[in-house]
Amino acid sequence: MDTEANKQLVTAYVEAFNRFDMAALRELFAADARIYGVLGYGGLDEVEPIWRELHEGMNINLEILDIAAEGKNVVIRYRESGRYSGFFRGLVGHDPTDKSYELTAMEWFVVENGKIATRWGARDSAAILRQVTHP
């Protein structure tokens, strides 16, 4: 396994995610990939609407702070930032405030046969809520 190639694949994911380029993302993930996050898990078809809301409602952007790889595993620590400008399902009952947020997030990837087979995401959703809804 080429850990540098795996890191480049995951870096390409971050770039495509930040552009919300679903065509590019579908090329990077295995057809049967599983994506786990704060709101549950599923394949690309299940997470695409959530990712769309993150971009349209939260203006999400991921900046890689650290990346490490060993074998088929790649781990990234991000600076996640955004601005609450529209609907996002986790903020039901809170009108958009146009406030910004920033936090540290982490994702763990498993790469198999040159594709992302599994992705786990961890972020402090309560910190986002505090930053975008409180005065």
Salt bridges, closest charged atoms under 4 A:
GLU4 OE2 - LYS7 NZ 3.21
ASP21 OD2 - ARG19 NH2 3.19
ASP45 OD1 - ARG26 NH2 2.87
GLU48 OE1 - ARG26 NH2 3.04
GLU48 OE2 - ARG52 NH2 3.06
GLU53 OE2 - ARG89 NH2 2.96
GLU56 OE2 - ARG52 NH1 3.98
GLU63 OE1 - ARG79 NH1 2.77
ASP66 OD2 - ARG77 NH2 2.53
GLU80 OE1 - ARG123 NE 2.53
ASP98 OD1 - ARG83 NH1 2.52
GLU102 OE2 - ARG79 NE 3.56
GLU107 OE2 - ARG119 NH1 2.99
GLU107 OE2 - ARG123 NH2 3.62
GLU112 OE2 - LYS72 NZ 3.65
